[in-house]
Amino acid sequence: MTELGHVVFYVRNLARAQKFYQNIVGLQKVGKLFRGKALLLSGGRTHHELLLIEVGESAQGLPQGRRIGLYHVGWKVGDSLEQLRQAKQRIEREGAQIDGMADHGITYSLYLHDPDGNEVELYVDKPEFDWRRDDSWLQMPVRPLEL
């Protein structure tokens, strides 16, 4: 295995989810499938990193609290703290809520939820940290991030 290829989410409303993943995460529309009920999105690395499939407004939501399954999906939004600040400004401009900000020692991260309750992390790697040669980040405490 060389890389994670893509993620697929079931969503209640395709247009609402598309707006979130394009305007906040920064992905671009590749095309629609399944008679317009599914949407491929890409950050430009591959043909699609995300596939959204509409299942309707009556679909049951994610259970709250401790549960089995996906915790969150992380999207790298650039290579600098300034690019993360720009992502934060995009989130605020779109009226989405930031649920948390963290300094993980190796990355700076913002956390929020998409319209269907899936947790999304937008992050940048700390350019000064060489994770290939230094594994000390594994023992670092998570610290608050101020942007």
Buried (B, 14 or more C-beta within 10 A) or exposed (E): EEEEEEBEBBBBBBEBBBEBBBBBBBBEEBEBBEEEEBBBBBBEEEEBBBBBBBBEEEEEEEEEEEEEEEEEBEBBBBEBBEBBBBBBEBBEEEEBEBEEBBBBBBBBBBBBBBBBEBBBBBBBBBEEBEBEEEEEBEEEEEEEBEE
